[in-house]
Every structure is written in structure tokens, then in C-alpha cells.
Amino acid sequence: MADFVIVGAGECGARAAFALREKGFDGTITLIGSETHLPYERPPLSKEALVAGAGPKLVADAERYAAAGIAVLSGRTVLEIDRAGRRVRLGDGTALPYDKLLLATGARPRTLPGMACGGRIAALRSHDDATRIRAHLVEGSHVAILGGGFIGLELAASARKLGASVTLVEGLPRVLSRGVPAEIAAIVASRHAAEGVEVLCGAKVAGIEERPGEVRLTLEDGRVVSASLLVVGIGAVPNTELAEAAGLAVDNGIAVDGLLRTSDPDILAAGDCTSYPLPLYGDRRVRLESWRNAQEQGQLAAANMLGGGEAHCAVPWFWSDQYDMTLQIAGLADGAATTVRRDLGEGAFLLFHLDAEGRLIAASGIGKGNAVARDIRLAEMLIAARRHPDPAALAAPETKLKTLLAA
């Protein structure tokens, strides 16, 4: 009987474990995670779970793992991969054999040099982080957020809903500089300002100081931001240390091929910790921090642990909910030569991004609720099909995107 071990009990690892059973694997499955919680979804941590103070949204309850014959080792750390002996060694000295190993070790918040989280300085990655941050988000409190990406902006929206005042500090000239068109970023920034968030762009931090009852950010221009809590949201760093120590190839993440295989054919990797080639973009190597990517790669890794030989071909997809707005992006727009706008009414719109040959490579949209969801899904299908749609048809809201796909 084969032994499969999954290191990393997040969304990706848990999905892979269940997918193995769904695909008929009858060997042992051991899922190892450093957190004491069962695997849970991370997107709610900066949104509804933070506002409601709710418990983690579990991928599955303990009974479902037991019924599937999946052994979950929570609160456990893997210290070493013994590739020659095909074993992993845990912090308590336990050694577990494996025939196939999946690394789904995720990522951790990036911090400033010399900065440690604790006291009045926090970062958001886990449910315990969210619980700690939630305790500070009360009427009359003031939270400072360093970083104007998805996490920082979602935190700002949640803090305002809870009555806290917010100052958001972004070192670059605008928010959402990574992967979000300026036209959409401007809408988001304006909405935050209208909700009472003080947004400081182009603001470089010169120093951070904790004092009794407050934390102070001193900016390079001399301004000082005083807050009861500082949340740092300046990106994430892939957890590659275990792979590196085992001699696996690393390139902005654990380097895998299109089948999610590492440089050791018996070890696969998936999710936020990996970098992998994207066939739709000339096999460009990317690392994506995305809820859907974690799900998709967990499923794909399971298939390929069983010898499926399935290549990763999904279109990157991202979303963010802030106030009553939803932002969605399919594809990667940074190679676009032309952008076409389609207005959907009530302030919602789509941006289609085409390369120099007219191929649709990305689509971005923003609107209230699910205003852009269906069209982004159709655009995603057009991107996957490598279509060269007529720009005039893309711009015309009366032209159904489904007809362009059928053509």
C-alpha cells in the first residue's frame, strides 16, 4: 500500500487530499499542518470573518476527514525531507515514510527589515492573526495599514465597517500597482477616500516605533502617523526553506514543471509556494497567490501524484470584495498593447487587454456585487481559447461575449 504525505494543511493541501480519494487512491494519506486549526479558507480573513469575528471557514470538518481516511496532523512542523530514505521528519522526532510527497507550504507575510510582528504591529495570514487584529478594530480606534494591495485595502474596508478610523500608507504612486489597471485602481482609491480612509500614496516609511498605547510611523517627508495598531500588508514570501534544505530547485518559489513536479520526480509542489510555467504566456514562470489557484493546483497535484500526466493550463484569476464593490481579473495584463473598455451601466465596466497581435490576454472589471462576474468568466474562456476578438465588438455592450466565444 502506497504512502502519500502532504506538507501544508491549507486550502491547497486539503483539496489535494480529498481529490486523491475521489480519484480512487486507497493508500495512506497524511496531511501535516503547523496550525492547530483544521484546514480553512483564507479569503474571509480580511473580509466577512474579520467583520463578524467568526471562526475559521473550514474546508471540511473532522468527521469528513475521518470518513475519507485522511490523517490530519495539526500543530505539527516538518523539519526535514530525507529524499534518499523517502521520509519526512517532524519536530517531535516522528519520521513518516512517503512514496509521493506534496509540498503545499504556502507563503508568509513579507515584513520590513528588522521588523517583528507582536504588540501593536501585526500581519494577516492566519485565523489567529485575524482574531488579534479584530480586537483592535473598535469604534474610535485608529489603525494604520502599510501596503495598498488587496489585503491592505480589504482590511481598510473591514475596519471602516467596524467604526475604526484608517490611514493606509502606500509607498508607490498608486494603490493596487501589481496587476490591476490604473483606471480600476483609481475607482477603488476614490471609494476608500469617500468611506473616510486616509490614503497616502508615494509615502515612504522612515521608521516605526512602538510606544505605550500606540505605534508610530514616521514617513520620509516628516509626517507622523500615530495608531493603536499597525497592520503590515506588503506582500508575501513563499515558504521554500524545507524544499531548499532538501536540495530542490527554487526560483521565486519551489520550481515546478507544468505537471507540478519538482526537481525530484517523487515530490510535487502546489499553491502559493510554487513558481510554474504558464503555457498561455509563452511558458513564463509565475508565482500566484490566489484562492482559486490553490484549489486548482491541489486537484491537479492529486491527479499527477497518481500518474495522471495532466498539465497546468488554467487562466490566472483574482478577485477582491471591498464595501459593495467587487473587482475581478482574468489573465495577466502586463504584456498588453491595447486596452478596450466596455461600460455595463451603474458604474460597472470591463477592460479587455490585447497583445500586439490582437490576442486577448486579460480582462479586468469592477462593479457592485456580481455585476462583472459573468462577463469576466466568458472573457476567461476567450483567453484560454487564445481568441483574437474584434475590439469594436468587445467595446459594444450589446454584443454578447458568448457570441465571440462561439465564433
C-alpha positions, 0 to 999 in steps of 0.5 A: 500500500502506497504512502502519500504525505502532504506538507501544508494543511491549507486550502491547497493541501486539503483539496489535494487530499480529498481529490486523491480519494475521489480519484480512487487512491486507497493508500495512506494519506497524511496531511501535516499542518503547523496550525492547530486549526483544521484546514480553512479558507483564507479569503474571509480573513480580511473580509466577512470573518474579520467583520463578524469575528467568526471562526475559521471557514473550514474546508471540511470538518473532522468527521469528513476527514475521518470518513475519507481516511485522511490523517490530519496532523495539526500543530505539527512542523516538518523539519526535514525531507530525507529524499534518499530514505523517502521520509519526512521528519517532524519536530517531535522526532516522528519520521513518516515514510512517503512514496509521493510527497506534496509540498503545499507550504504556502507563503508568509507575510513579507515584513520590513527589515528588522521588523517583528510582528507582536504588540501593536504591529501585526500581519494577516495570514492566519485565523489567529492573526485575524482574531488579534487584529479584530480586537483592535478594530473598535469604534474610535480606534485608529489603525494604520495599514502599510501596503495598498494591495488587496489585503491592505485595502480589504482590511481598510474596508473591514475596519471602516465597517467596524467604526475604526478610523484608517490611514493606509500608507502606500509607498508607490504612486498608486494603490493596487500597482501589481496587476490591476489597471490604473483606471480600476485602481483609481475607482477603488482609491476614490471609494476608500477616500469617500468611506473616510480612509486616509490614503497616502500614496508615494509615502515612504516609511522612515521608521516605526516605533512602538510606544505605550498605547500606540505605534508610530510611523514616521514617513520620509517627508516628516509626517507622523502617523500615530495608531493603536495598531499597525497592520503590515500588508506588503506582500508575501514570501513563499515558504521554500526553506524545507524544499531548499534544505532538501536540495530542490530547485527554487526560483521565486518559489519551489520550481515546478514543471507544468505537471507540478513536479519538482526537481525530484520526480517523487515530490510535487509542489502546489499553491502559493509556494510554487513558481510554474510555467504558464503555457498561455504566456509563452511558458513564463514562470509565475508565482500566484497567490490566489484562492482559486489557484490553490484549489486548482493546483491541489486537484491537479497535484492529486491527479499527477501524484497518481500518474495522471500526466495532466498539465497546468493550463488554467487562466490566472484569476483574482478577485477582491470584495471591498464595501459593495464593490467587487473587482475581478481579473482574468489573465495577466495584463502586463504584456498588453498593447491595447486596452478596450473598455466596455461600460455595463451601466451603474458604474460597472465596466470591463477592460479587455487587454490585447497583445500586439497581435490582437490576442486577448490576454486579460480582462479586468472589471469592477462593479457592485456585487456580481455585476462583472462576474459573468462577463469576466468568466466568458472573457476567461474562456476567450483567453484560454481559447487564445481568441483574437476578438474584434475590439469594436465588438468587445467595446459594444455592450450589446454584443454578447461575449458568448457570441465571440466565444462561439465564433 
